[in-house]
Amino acid sequence: MRKELDRQIDQMIQAGIVAESDNSPFASLVVMVKKSNGEYRFCVDYRRLNMQTTTLYHELPGVQDAVDLMSQD
């Protein structure tokens, strides 16, 4: 599994998806999940990071408010 993990990480680095970091406050655990075809899926466990973030809720505008806003000159 370690070989597959290293291969997938190298592939993501080459594609510019991830970058190496010695120290990051956003580091999260990696979990390799075996798929039904025997291959491994690279997953990241963001639960610890999610506990440190604040969720911002914004109410969606009503349809009429959006139409009124778009029709203003």
PyMOL Python script that loads the backbone (N, CA, C, O; Angstrom):
from pymol import cmd

cmd.read_pdbstr("""\
ATOM      1  N   MET A   1       0.831  -1.182   0.000  1.00  0.00           N
ATOM      2  CA  MET A   1       0.000   0.000   0.000  1.00  0.00           C
ATOM      3  C   MET A   1       0.882   1.255   0.000  1.00  0.00           C
ATOM      4  O   MET A   1       0.531   2.261  -0.615  1.00  0.00           O
ATOM      5  N   ARG A   2       2.025   1.193   0.689  1.00  0.00           N
ATOM      6  CA  ARG A   2       2.924   2.358   0.754  1.00  0.00           C
ATOM      7  C   ARG A   2       3.446   2.719  -0.637  1.00  0.00           C
ATOM      8  O   ARG A   2       3.564   3.899  -0.969  1.00  0.00           O
ATOM      9  N   LYS A   3       3.761   1.698  -1.455  1.00  0.00           N
ATOM     10  CA  LYS A   3       4.236   1.961  -2.825  1.00  0.00           C
ATOM     11  C   LYS A   3       3.170   2.699  -3.628  1.00  0.00           C
ATOM     12  O   LYS A   3       3.470   3.644  -4.358  1.00  0.00           O
ATOM     13  N   GLU A   4       1.926   2.257  -3.484  1.00  0.00           N
ATOM     14  CA  GLU A   4       0.815   2.890  -4.203  1.00  0.00           C
ATOM     15  C   GLU A   4       0.598   4.314  -3.713  1.00  0.00           C
ATOM     16  O   GLU A   4       0.339   5.212  -4.514  1.00  0.00           O
ATOM     17  N   LEU A   5       0.701   4.529  -2.410  1.00  0.00           N
ATOM     18  CA  LEU A   5       0.567   5.872  -1.846  1.00  0.00           C
ATOM     19  C   LEU A   5       1.637   6.794  -2.421  1.00  0.00           C
ATOM     20  O   LEU A   5       1.329   7.899  -2.865  1.00  0.00           O
ATOM     21  N   ASP A   6       2.899   6.343  -2.414  1.00  0.00           N
ATOM     22  CA  ASP A   6       3.990   7.146  -2.961  1.00  0.00           C
ATOM     23  C   ASP A   6       3.794   7.426  -4.453  1.00  0.00           C
ATOM     24  O   ASP A   6       4.072   8.528  -4.924  1.00  0.00           O
ATOM     25  N   ARG A   7       3.315   6.421  -5.191  1.00  0.00           N
ATOM     26  CA  ARG A   7       3.085   6.595  -6.634  1.00  0.00           C
ATOM     27  C   ARG A   7       2.021   7.659  -6.884  1.00  0.00           C
ATOM     28  O   ARG A   7       2.193   8.524  -7.742  1.00  0.00           O
ATOM     29  N   GLN A   8       0.917   7.594  -6.132  1.00  0.00           N
ATOM     30  CA  GLN A   8      -0.165   8.557  -6.330  1.00  0.00           C
ATOM     31  C   GLN A   8       0.262   9.965  -5.913  1.00  0.00           C
ATOM     32  O   GLN A   8      -0.110  10.942  -6.562  1.00  0.00           O
ATOM     33  N   ILE A   9       1.035  10.072  -4.841  1.00  0.00           N
ATOM     34  CA  ILE A   9       1.524  11.389  -4.418  1.00  0.00           C
ATOM     35  C   ILE A   9       2.465  11.967  -5.468  1.00  0.00           C
ATOM     36  O   ILE A   9       2.359  13.145  -5.811  1.00  0.00           O
ATOM     37  N   ASP A  10       3.392  11.148  -5.987  1.00  0.00           N
ATOM     38  CA  ASP A  10       4.298  11.615  -7.045  1.00  0.00           C
ATOM     39  C   ASP A  10       3.520  12.076  -8.272  1.00  0.00           C
ATOM     40  O   ASP A  10       3.862  13.084  -8.890  1.00  0.00           O
ATOM     41  N   GLN A  11       2.480  11.339  -8.616  1.00  0.00           N
ATOM     42  CA  GLN A  11       1.646  11.691  -9.765  1.00  0.00           C
ATOM     43  C   GLN A  11       0.950  13.042  -9.545  1.00  0.00           C
ATOM     44  O   GLN A  11       0.869  13.853 -10.467  1.00  0.00           O
ATOM     45  N   MET A  12       0.448  13.286  -8.322  1.00  0.00           N
ATOM     46  CA  MET A  12      -0.224  14.554  -8.027  1.00  0.00           C
ATOM     47  C   MET A  12       0.771  15.716  -7.985  1.00  0.00           C
ATOM     48  O   MET A  12       0.427  16.830  -8.380  1.00  0.00           O
ATOM     49  N   ILE A  13       1.995  15.476  -7.515  1.00  0.00           N
ATOM     50  CA  ILE A  13       3.023  16.520  -7.508  1.00  0.00           C
ATOM     51  C   ILE A  13       3.382  16.905  -8.940  1.00  0.00           C
ATOM     52  O   ILE A  13       3.474  18.089  -9.261  1.00  0.00           O
ATOM     53  N   GLN A  14       3.584  15.912  -9.798  1.00  0.00           N
ATOM     54  CA  GLN A  14       3.927  16.173 -11.201  1.00  0.00           C
ATOM     55  C   GLN A  14       2.811  16.912 -11.929  1.00  0.00           C
ATOM     56  O   GLN A  14       3.079  17.723 -12.816  1.00  0.00           O
ATOM     57  N   ALA A  15       1.565  16.640 -11.562  1.00  0.00           N
ATOM     58  CA  ALA A  15       0.425  17.295 -12.216  1.00  0.00           C
ATOM     59  C   ALA A  15       0.156  18.676 -11.626  1.00  0.00           C
ATOM     60  O   ALA A  15      -0.696  19.405 -12.134  1.00  0.00           O
ATOM     61  N   GLY A  16       0.872  19.048 -10.555  1.00  0.00           N
ATOM     62  CA  GLY A  16       0.668  20.361  -9.944  1.00  0.00           C
ATOM     63  C   GLY A  16      -0.558  20.429  -9.049  1.00  0.00           C
ATOM     64  O   GLY A  16      -1.016  21.521  -8.715  1.00  0.00           O
ATOM     65  N   ILE A  17      -1.094  19.289  -8.657  1.00  0.00           N
ATOM     66  CA  ILE A  17      -2.279  19.254  -7.808  1.00  0.00           C
ATOM     67  C   ILE A  17      -1.910  19.524  -6.360  1.00  0.00           C
ATOM     68  O   ILE A  17      -2.645  20.207  -5.647  1.00  0.00           O
ATOM     69  N   VAL A  18      -0.773  18.992  -5.922  1.00  0.00           N
ATOM     70  CA  VAL A  18      -0.291  19.186  -4.556  1.00  0.00           C
ATOM     71  C   VAL A  18       1.153  19.672  -4.608  1.00  0.00           C
ATOM     72  O   VAL A  18       1.823  19.546  -5.633  1.00  0.00           O
ATOM     73  N   ALA A  19       1.619  20.221  -3.509  1.00  0.00           N
ATOM     74  CA  ALA A  19       3.006  20.671  -3.392  1.00  0.00           C
ATOM     75  C   ALA A  19       3.566  20.173  -2.069  1.00  0.00           C
ATOM     76  O   ALA A  19       2.840  20.035  -1.084  1.00  0.00           O
ATOM     77  N   GLU A  20       4.858  19.908  -2.059  1.00  0.00           N
ATOM     78  CA  GLU A  20       5.499  19.458  -0.832  1.00  0.00           C
ATOM     79  C   GLU A  20       5.566  20.595   0.175  1.00  0.00           C
ATOM     80  O   GLU A  20       5.715  21.762  -0.187  1.00  0.00           O
ATOM     81  N   SER A  21       5.450  20.226   1.458  1.00  0.00           N
ATOM     82  CA  SER A  21       5.522  21.193   2.527  1.00  0.00           C
ATOM     83  C   SER A  21       6.113  20.518   3.755  1.00  0.00           C
ATOM     84  O   SER A  21       5.722  19.406   4.108  1.00  0.00           O
ATOM     85  N   ASP A  22       7.058  21.194   4.406  1.00  0.00           N
ATOM     86  CA  ASP A  22       7.651  20.643   5.613  1.00  0.00           C
ATOM     87  C   ASP A  22       6.770  20.886   6.827  1.00  0.00           C
ATOM     88  O   ASP A  22       6.761  20.095   7.770  1.00  0.00           O
ATOM     89  N   ASN A  23       6.028  21.992   6.794  1.00  0.00           N
ATOM     90  CA  ASN A  23       5.213  22.350   7.944  1.00  0.00           C
ATOM     91  C   ASN A  23       4.010  23.145   7.460  1.00  0.00           C
ATOM     92  O   ASN A  23       4.154  24.222   6.882  1.00  0.00           O
ATOM     93  N   SER A  24       2.830  22.606   7.700  1.00  0.00           N
ATOM     94  CA  SER A  24       1.619  23.287   7.271  1.00  0.00           C
ATOM     95  C   SER A  24       0.533  23.115   8.324  1.00  0.00           C
ATOM     96  O   SER A  24       0.326  22.006   8.817  1.00  0.00           O
ATOM     97  N   PRO A  25      -0.169  24.197   8.680  1.00  0.00           N
ATOM     98  CA  PRO A  25      -1.275  24.060   9.633  1.00  0.00           C
ATOM     99  C   PRO A  25      -2.469  23.324   9.024  1.00  0.00           C
ATOM    100  O   PRO A  25      -3.406  22.967   9.739  1.00  0.00           O
ATOM    101  N   PHE A  26      -2.440  23.097   7.716  1.00  0.00           N
ATOM    102  CA  PHE A  26      -3.548  22.441   7.032  1.00  0.00           C
ATOM    103  C   PHE A  26      -3.261  20.983   6.712  1.00  0.00           C
ATOM    104  O   PHE A  26      -4.012  20.362   5.959  1.00  0.00           O
ATOM    105  N   ALA A  27      -2.179  20.415   7.273  1.00  0.00           N
ATOM    106  CA  ALA A  27      -1.839  19.019   7.022  1.00  0.00           C
ATOM    107  C   ALA A  27      -2.955  18.120   7.557  1.00  0.00           C
ATOM    108  O   ALA A  27      -3.474  18.339   8.651  1.00  0.00           O
ATOM    109  N   SER A  28      -3.309  17.120   6.777  1.00  0.00           N
ATOM    110  CA  SER A  28      -4.369  16.189   7.177  1.00  0.00           C
ATOM    111  C   SER A  28      -3.916  14.764   6.886  1.00  0.00           C
ATOM    112  O   SER A  28      -3.039  14.530   6.054  1.00  0.00           O
ATOM    113  N   LEU A  29      -4.527  13.827   7.583  1.00  0.00           N
ATOM    114  CA  LEU A  29      -4.179  12.426   7.421  1.00  0.00           C
ATOM    115  C   LEU A  29      -4.644  11.899   6.069  1.00  0.00           C
ATOM    116  O   LEU A  29      -5.679  12.318   5.549  1.00  0.00           O
ATOM    117  N   VAL A  30      -3.865  10.973   5.506  1.00  0.00           N
ATOM    118  CA  VAL A  30      -4.222  10.316   4.255  1.00  0.00           C
ATOM    119  C   VAL A  30      -4.746   8.926   4.593  1.00  0.00           C
ATOM    120  O   VAL A  30      -4.205   8.243   5.463  1.00  0.00           O
ATOM    121  N   VAL A  31      -5.792   8.519   3.906  1.00  0.00           N
ATOM    122  CA  VAL A  31      -6.375   7.200   4.085  1.00  0.00           C
ATOM    123  C   VAL A  31      -6.466   6.556   2.709  1.00  0.00           C
ATOM    124  O   VAL A  31      -7.019   7.147   1.782  1.00  0.00           O
ATOM    125  N   MET A  32      -5.929   5.355   2.572  1.00  0.00           N
ATOM    126  CA  MET A  32      -6.036   4.621   1.317  1.00  0.00           C
ATOM    127  C   MET A  32      -7.207   3.650   1.451  1.00  0.00           C
ATOM    128  O   MET A  32      -7.216   2.796   2.337  1.00  0.00           O
ATOM    129  N   VAL A  33      -8.188   3.787   0.570  1.00  0.00           N
ATOM    130  CA  VAL A  33      -9.392   2.960   0.617  1.00  0.00           C
ATOM    131  C   VAL A  33      -9.362   2.008  -0.569  1.00  0.00           C
ATOM    132  O   VAL A  33      -9.207   2.431  -1.714  1.00  0.00           O
ATOM    133  N   LYS A  34      -9.511   0.732  -0.285  1.00  0.00           N
ATOM    134  CA  LYS A  34      -9.479  -0.264  -1.345  1.00  0.00           C
ATOM    135  C   LYS A  34     -10.815  -0.275  -2.083  1.00  0.00           C
ATOM    136  O   LYS A  34     -11.874  -0.419  -1.472  1.00  0.00           O
ATOM    137  N   LYS A  35     -10.749  -0.122  -3.400  1.00  0.00           N
ATOM    138  CA  LYS A  35     -11.949  -0.129  -4.225  1.00  0.00           C
ATOM    139  C   LYS A  35     -12.344  -1.569  -4.549  1.00  0.00           C
ATOM    140  O   LYS A  35     -11.569  -2.494  -4.305  1.00  0.00           O
ATOM    141  N   SER A  36     -13.529  -1.761  -5.089  1.00  0.00           N
ATOM    142  CA  SER A  36     -14.026  -3.110  -5.383  1.00  0.00           C
ATOM    143  C   SER A  36     -13.191  -3.830  -6.441  1.00  0.00           C
ATOM    144  O   SER A  36     -13.188  -5.060  -6.496  1.00  0.00           O
ATOM    145  N   ASN A  37     -12.475  -3.061  -7.294  1.00  0.00           N
ATOM    146  CA  ASN A  37     -11.642  -3.682  -8.324  1.00  0.00           C
ATOM    147  C   ASN A  37     -10.219  -3.966  -7.830  1.00  0.00           C
ATOM    148  O   ASN A  37      -9.372  -4.410  -8.605  1.00  0.00           O
ATOM    149  N   GLY A  38      -9.952  -3.710  -6.535  1.00  0.00           N
ATOM    150  CA  GLY A  38      -8.645  -4.015  -5.967  1.00  0.00           C
ATOM    151  C   GLY A  38      -7.683  -2.844  -5.938  1.00  0.00           C
ATOM    152  O   GLY A  38      -6.668  -2.902  -5.242  1.00  0.00           O
ATOM    153  N   GLU A  39      -7.976  -1.785  -6.674  1.00  0.00           N
ATOM    154  CA  GLU A  39      -7.113  -0.596  -6.673  1.00  0.00           C
ATOM    155  C   GLU A  39      -7.365   0.211  -5.401  1.00  0.00           C
ATOM    156  O   GLU A  39      -8.358   0.011  -4.702  1.00  0.00           O
ATOM    157  N   TYR A  40      -6.440   1.126  -5.123  1.00  0.00           N
ATOM    158  CA  TYR A  40      -6.583   1.972  -3.943  1.00  0.00           C
ATOM    159  C   TYR A  40      -6.972   3.390  -4.332  1.00  0.00           C
ATOM    160  O   TYR A  40      -6.461   3.946  -5.304  1.00  0.00           O
ATOM    161  N   ARG A  41      -7.884   3.963  -3.558  1.00  0.00           N
ATOM    162  CA  ARG A  41      -8.312   5.345  -3.746  1.00  0.00           C
ATOM    163  C   ARG A  41      -7.644   6.189  -2.663  1.00  0.00           C
ATOM    164  O   ARG A  41      -7.687   5.848  -1.481  1.00  0.00           O
ATOM    165  N   PHE A  42      -7.027   7.297  -3.084  1.00  0.00           N
ATOM    166  CA  PHE A  42      -6.363   8.232  -2.188  1.00  0.00           C
ATOM    167  C   PHE A  42      -7.424   9.140  -1.587  1.00  0.00           C
ATOM    168  O   PHE A  42      -8.096   9.873  -2.313  1.00  0.00           O
ATOM    169  N   CYS A  43      -7.582   9.099  -0.267  1.00  0.00           N
ATOM    170  CA  CYS A  43      -8.570   9.929   0.422  1.00  0.00           C
ATOM    171  C   CYS A  43      -7.869  10.732   1.516  1.00  0.00           C
ATOM    172  O   CYS A  43      -6.847  10.303   2.051  1.00  0.00           O
ATOM    173  N   VAL A  44      -8.418  11.883   1.840  1.00  0.00           N
ATOM    174  CA  VAL A  44      -7.863  12.727   2.891  1.00  0.00           C
ATOM    175  C   VAL A  44      -8.911  12.890   3.982  1.00  0.00           C
ATOM    176  O   VAL A  44     -10.079  13.165   3.704  1.00  0.00           O
ATOM    177  N   ASP A  45      -8.480  12.717   5.221  1.00  0.00           N
ATOM    178  CA  ASP A  45      -9.364  12.836   6.375  1.00  0.00           C
ATOM    179  C   ASP A  45      -9.285  14.275   6.897  1.00  0.00           C
ATOM    180  O   ASP A  45      -8.330  14.636   7.584  1.00  0.00           O
ATOM    181  N   TYR A  46     -10.287  15.089   6.572  1.00  0.00           N
ATOM    182  CA  TYR A  46     -10.302  16.508   6.944  1.00  0.00           C
ATOM    183  C   TYR A  46     -11.066  16.777   8.239  1.00  0.00           C
ATOM    184  O   TYR A  46     -11.342  17.938   8.541  1.00  0.00           O
ATOM    185  N   ARG A  47     -11.414  15.762   9.008  1.00  0.00           N
ATOM    186  CA  ARG A  47     -12.213  15.982  10.214  1.00  0.00           C
ATOM    187  C   ARG A  47     -11.532  16.920  11.204  1.00  0.00           C
ATOM    188  O   ARG A  47     -12.189  17.794  11.768  1.00  0.00           O
ATOM    189  N   ARG A  48     -10.228  16.758  11.427  1.00  0.00           N
ATOM    190  CA  ARG A  48      -9.524  17.625  12.384  1.00  0.00           C
ATOM    191  C   ARG A  48      -9.492  19.071  11.882  1.00  0.00           C
ATOM    192  O   ARG A  48      -9.676  20.002  12.666  1.00  0.00           O
ATOM    193  N   LEU A  49      -9.259  19.262  10.584  1.00  0.00           N
ATOM    194  CA  LEU A  49      -9.274  20.604  10.006  1.00  0.00           C
ATOM    195  C   LEU A  49     -10.668  21.210  10.092  1.00  0.00           C
ATOM    196  O   LEU A  49     -10.814  22.391  10.410  1.00  0.00           O
ATOM    197  N   ASN A  50     -11.687  20.417   9.812  1.00  0.00           N
ATOM    198  CA  ASN A  50     -13.063  20.924   9.862  1.00  0.00           C
ATOM    199  C   ASN A  50     -13.463  21.375  11.262  1.00  0.00           C
ATOM    200  O   ASN A  50     -14.275  22.288  11.410  1.00  0.00           O
ATOM    201  N   MET A  51     -12.899  20.742  12.290  1.00  0.00           N
ATOM    202  CA  MET A  51     -13.218  21.146  13.664  1.00  0.00           C
ATOM    203  C   MET A  51     -12.624  22.519  13.985  1.00  0.00           C
ATOM    204  O   MET A  51     -13.087  23.186  14.910  1.00  0.00           O
ATOM    205  N   GLN A  52     -11.606  22.950  13.236  1.00  0.00           N
ATOM    206  CA  GLN A  52     -10.948  24.223  13.502  1.00  0.00           C
ATOM    207  C   GLN A  52     -11.500  25.365  12.658  1.00  0.00           C
ATOM    208  O   GLN A  52     -11.151  26.523  12.887  1.00  0.00           O
ATOM    209  N   THR A  53     -12.338  25.063  11.706  1.00  0.00           N
ATOM    210  CA  THR A  53     -12.872  26.100  10.831  1.00  0.00           C
ATOM    211  C   THR A  53     -14.249  26.543  11.293  1.00  0.00           C
ATOM    212  O   THR A  53     -14.947  25.814  11.998  1.00  0.00           O
ATOM    213  N   THR A  54     -14.629  27.738  10.889  1.00  0.00           N
ATOM    214  CA  THR A  54     -15.945  28.285  11.210  1.00  0.00           C
ATOM    215  C   THR A  54     -16.788  28.271   9.951  1.00  0.00           C
ATOM    216  O   THR A  54     -16.384  28.808   8.919  1.00  0.00           O
ATOM    217  N   THR A  55     -17.942  27.665  10.032  1.00  0.00           N
ATOM    218  CA  THR A  55     -18.844  27.598   8.886  1.00  0.00           C
ATOM    219  C   THR A  55     -19.627  28.899   8.790  1.00  0.00           C
ATOM    220  O   THR A  55     -20.192  29.369   9.778  1.00  0.00           O
ATOM    221  N   LEU A  56     -19.655  29.472   7.603  1.00  0.00           N
ATOM    222  CA  LEU A  56     -20.411  30.698   7.365  1.00  0.00           C
ATOM    223  C   LEU A  56     -21.680  30.342   6.593  1.00  0.00           C
ATOM    224  O   LEU A  56     -21.621  29.750   5.515  1.00  0.00           O
ATOM    225  N   TYR A  57     -22.792  30.702   7.146  1.00  0.00           N
ATOM    226  CA  TYR A  57     -24.064  30.441   6.486  1.00  0.00           C
ATOM    227  C   TYR A  57     -24.609  31.737   5.918  1.00  0.00           C
ATOM    228  O   TYR A  57     -24.692  32.746   6.618  1.00  0.00           O
ATOM    229  N   HIS A  58     -24.979  31.706   4.647  1.00  0.00           N
ATOM    230  CA  HIS A  58     -25.587  32.858   3.998  1.00  0.00           C
ATOM    231  C   HIS A  58     -26.927  32.413   3.438  1.00  0.00           C
ATOM    232  O   HIS A  58     -27.023  31.419   2.718  1.00  0.00           O
ATOM    233  N   GLU A  59     -27.939  33.157   3.777  1.00  0.00           N
ATOM    234  CA  GLU A  59     -29.261  32.836   3.284  1.00  0.00           C
ATOM    235  C   GLU A  59     -29.321  33.121   1.785  1.00  0.00           C
ATOM    236  O   GLU A  59     -28.854  34.163   1.325  1.00  0.00           O
ATOM    237  N   LEU A  60     -29.895  32.198   1.037  1.00  0.00           N
ATOM    238  CA  LEU A  60     -30.035  32.392  -0.402  1.00  0.00           C
ATOM    239  C   LEU A  60     -31.140  33.410  -0.664  1.00  0.00           C
ATOM    240  O   LEU A  60     -32.168  33.406   0.013  1.00  0.00           O
ATOM    241  N   PRO A  61     -30.925  34.284  -1.652  1.00  0.00           N
ATOM    242  CA  PRO A  61     -31.976  35.266  -1.959  1.00  0.00           C
ATOM    243  C   PRO A  61     -33.170  34.575  -2.606  1.00  0.00           C
ATOM    244  O   PRO A  61     -33.037  33.546  -3.269  1.00  0.00           O
ATOM    245  N   GLY A  62     -34.332  35.167  -2.395  1.00  0.00           N
ATOM    246  CA  GLY A  62     -35.528  34.645  -3.047  1.00  0.00           C
ATOM    247  C   GLY A  62     -35.489  34.939  -4.542  1.00  0.00           C
ATOM    248  O   GLY A  62     -34.765  35.833  -4.982  1.00  0.00           O
ATOM    249  N   VAL A  63     -36.249  34.203  -5.309  1.00  0.00           N
ATOM    250  CA  VAL A  63     -36.265  34.374  -6.756  1.00  0.00           C
ATOM    251  C   VAL A  63     -36.678  35.794  -7.121  1.00  0.00           C
ATOM    252  O   VAL A  63     -36.058  36.415  -7.984  1.00  0.00           O
ATOM    253  N   GLN A  64     -37.703  36.306  -6.485  1.00  0.00           N
ATOM    254  CA  GLN A  64     -38.178  37.649  -6.812  1.00  0.00           C
ATOM    255  C   GLN A  64     -37.112  38.685  -6.495  1.00  0.00           C
ATOM    256  O   GLN A  64     -36.942  39.633  -7.261  1.00  0.00           O
ATOM    257  N   ASP A  65     -36.386  38.536  -5.385  1.00  0.00           N
ATOM    258  CA  ASP A  65     -35.309  39.474  -5.056  1.00  0.00           C
ATOM    259  C   ASP A  65     -34.225  39.440  -6.114  1.00  0.00           C
ATOM    260  O   ASP A  65     -33.701  40.491  -6.483  1.00  0.00           O
ATOM    261  N   ALA A  66     -33.873  38.268  -6.613  1.00  0.00           N
ATOM    262  CA  ALA A  66     -32.847  38.145  -7.645  1.00  0.00           C
ATOM    263  C   ALA A  66     -33.311  38.791  -8.946  1.00  0.00           C
ATOM    264  O   ALA A  66     -32.538  39.484  -9.606  1.00  0.00           O
ATOM    265  N   VAL A  67     -34.569  38.567  -9.314  1.00  0.00           N
ATOM    266  CA  VAL A  67     -35.122  39.167 -10.530  1.00  0.00           C
ATOM    267  C   VAL A  67     -35.140  40.682 -10.394  1.00  0.00           C
ATOM    268  O   VAL A  67     -34.748  41.391 -11.321  1.00  0.00           O
ATOM    269  N   ASP A  68     -35.587  41.182  -9.256  1.00  0.00           N
ATOM    270  CA  ASP A  68     -35.614  42.641  -9.019  1.00  0.00           C
ATOM    271  C   ASP A  68     -34.217  43.239  -9.109  1.00  0.00           C
ATOM    272  O   ASP A  68     -34.041  44.309  -9.692  1.00  0.00           O
ATOM    273  N   LEU A  69     -33.240  42.575  -8.552  1.00  0.00           N
ATOM    274  CA  LEU A  69     -31.871  43.063  -8.565  1.00  0.00           C
ATOM    275  C   LEU A  69     -31.325  43.112  -9.991  1.00  0.00           C
ATOM    276  O   LEU A  69     -30.639  44.066 -10.358  1.00  0.00           O
ATOM    277  N   MET A  70     -31.622  42.099 -10.790  1.00  0.00           N
ATOM    278  CA  MET A  70     -31.111  42.035 -12.159  1.00  0.00           C
ATOM    279  C   MET A  70     -31.827  43.038 -13.074  1.00  0.00           C
ATOM    280  O   MET A  70     -31.257  43.465 -14.078  1.00  0.00           O
ATOM    281  N   SER A  71     -33.058  43.414 -12.743  1.00  0.00           N
ATOM    282  CA  SER A  71     -33.810  44.307 -13.608  1.00  0.00           C
ATOM    283  C   SER A  71     -33.524  45.785 -13.336  1.00  0.00           C
ATOM    284  O   SER A  71     -33.976  46.652 -14.083  1.00  0.00           O
ATOM    285  N   GLN A  72     -32.780  46.071 -12.276  1.00  0.00           N
ATOM    286  CA  GLN A  72     -32.447  47.459 -11.971  1.00  0.00           C
ATOM    287  C   GLN A  72     -31.403  47.978 -12.949  1.00  0.00           C
ATOM    288  O   GLN A  72     -30.487  47.255 -13.341  1.00  0.00           O
ATOM    289  N   ASP A  73     -31.550  49.230 -13.336  1.00  0.00           N
ATOM    290  CA  ASP A  73     -30.579  49.837 -14.276  1.00  0.00           C
ATOM    291  C   ASP A  73     -29.581  50.666 -13.543  1.00  0.00           C
ATOM    292  O   ASP A  73     -28.692  51.251 -14.160  1.00  0.00           O
TER     293      ASP A  73
END
""", "prot")
cmd.dss("prot")
cmd.show_as("cartoon", "prot")
cmd.util.cbc("prot")
cmd.orient("prot")
